[in-house]
């Protein structure tokens, strides 16, 4: 049985659960309204980055599910190239 290759993430890129948890923390902090404008803008920019990471992870998971469902679960998964 051949080992399946999975794309490696950069050291800076968190996994889905970590990104979601950080995003929730940012939202809570911003909702308190106690941040300076600069801090709010920095947190907002980070939130946009995390949202994109989460969307990409969900898209990849959805594509894997579609591949497995189409092949009846019998096909071998192959990495796909993201268009972004």
N, C-alpha and C positions, 0 to 999 in steps of 0.2 A: 504494500500500500504506500503510495507516494505521499510525502508530506506536503501539506498545502501551504503555500506562501501567503502571508498576510502583509499588507503594506505597513511599514513602520511609520510611526508618528514622530515628529520632531520633539525634542526635549521640551519645547515651549508649549506644545499643543496638548491640552488636557483631554482625557477621555470624556465620553458623554456625561456620565454621572458627576464627575468633578466639575465640568463646565456648567452644568445645570445648577449645582449647589452654589458655585461662585456667582452665577447670574442671580439666583434668589437672594443671596446676601447683598449684592449691589442694589437690587430693587428695594429691599428693606431699608438700607442706608439712605437711599435717595428719597424714599417716601417720608422719612422722618423730617426732611427739610432743613437739616442742620448743617449741611455741607456748603462750603463756599462755591461760587460759580465755577472756579477752576477745578475744584474737586468733583463737582457734579458733571462737568464736561468730560473730565478724565474717566469717571465711572461710566458715563453714558457711552463713550467710545469703546471701552472695554466690554460693556454689555452688548454692543453691536457685534463685536468680534466673537463673543461667546455664543450669541444667537446664531450666527452664521455657522460656527462649528457644530452646534447642536442640529441645525437644519441639514448639514452635510451628513452627519452621522445617521440621522433618521432616513434620509434619502438612500443612503447605502444599505441600511437594514431593509428598507422597503424593496429595493431592487433584488437583494438576496432572497427575500421571501417570494417574490414573483418568479425568480429563476427556479427555486425549489418547487414551487407550486406547479409551474409549467411542466417541469420534468417529472412530476409525480414523486419528487424527493429522491429519485434515483440518479440524477445527473451530478457530475462533479462541478463544484463551484470554481469559477475562474475569476480572477480580479478584473475589474472593469476600470476604464480610464474615466475620471471625472472631467466633465467639459469645462469646469471653471478654471 
